[in-house]
Amino acid sequence: MVLLENDMFLMELTKLFDKSRLSGSVALTIKRFNGYNKPVPRESRPPLPTPTEYLCLVRACLRSKKISTVIHSKDVNKFQQAYWNLLKTNINGLKKLKKAKSAKPKVH
């Protein structure tokens, strides 16, 4: 998995969306990240310090290509705006749902 800067991540995500038009789909995952790359230690070991600031980890994958980025809390609004604009331009393959016709009783 490749860890990218926020702007590079958005550019690579655009490329993934373009590749997914032919076949496949892009899977996105967003979760809270405490900044630790190590697993939680056992009970006999000293615990990891509590983080002062939580981060946001964003991952995207298309087939075997995987990219990710870490967003700091001060950059969340800027990233969300850029991400939303990217989604608006690239989500165009959705199919419209067909509405089921409801049977209305005849009134005489």
N, C-alpha and C positions, 0 to 999 in steps of 0.2 A: 504494500500500500504506500502510495506516494503522498507525503505531507507537503502541501503547497501553501504559499501566501494566499490571502483572501482574493486578491485581484486575479492571480494566476488560476486559482481554483474556479472562479467564475468563467474565465476564458476556456479552460479545459472542459467545464461542464457544458458550455455551448457546443463544443466539438462532440461531446458525448451525445447530446440531443440530436445533432445533425446525423451522426452515425446510426442512431436508433430509429430514424425515419424509415430506413430500409427494412430492418428487422430487429427485433428485441425491444427491451424497455430499460429505462434507467431507474435504478432503485436508490432512493435517498434516505439517509438516516440522520437524525439530529438528536443529540443527547447532551446532557450536562457532563462536564469533564472537570475533574479536580486537579489536573496537571501532573498526576503521578503516572509514570510509565511502569512502575513496579507493582506487583500484586500486594494485597494487604498481608502484613506479616502475621505469623502465628501468634498465639496468645503468650507464649513464653518470651517473645521478642518485644522490644519497645515499639509502641504504635507510631504510625506516621503522624506528623503534625497536621492539625486542622488547617485547610487552606484558607487564606484570607479573602480570596476572590475565586469564584467558580468561572470556568470557561465554557464555551459551547463547541462541541466537536461535530462537524458535518462531514458525512461520508457519501460518496456516490459511486455506483458501480454499474457497468455495462459489460455483460459477459465476463471476461477475465480482467478487464481494465478497471482498476480501483484507484480513486483519488480521495483525499481528505484535507480538511483545513481546521484550524483552531481559531475561534473568534473570541477576542477579549470583550469584556462587558461594555467598555466604552465604544466599541466598534459595532455593536449589535444592530443599532438602528440603521447605520449606513449600509451594512451588509444586507439586512433584510430588504431595504429599498432596492438595491441592485439585484438581489435574488428574485424579488417579486417581478421586476421589469423583465428579467430573463425568462421567468416562467410564463408571463403573459405573451411573450413573443414566440415561445417554443411549444406551448400546449395548443396544438391545432388538430391533432389526430383523434380527438375524442368523438365518439359517436353520440348522436342525439338519441335520447331515450324515446321510445314510442309510447305514447299515452294509451292506456287501455280504455276502450269505450265502455262506459257504464250503461247498463240496461235501465232505461227510464220507464216506469210503468205508465201506461196510457191512461189519461184522464178523460172520461166521457162527459 
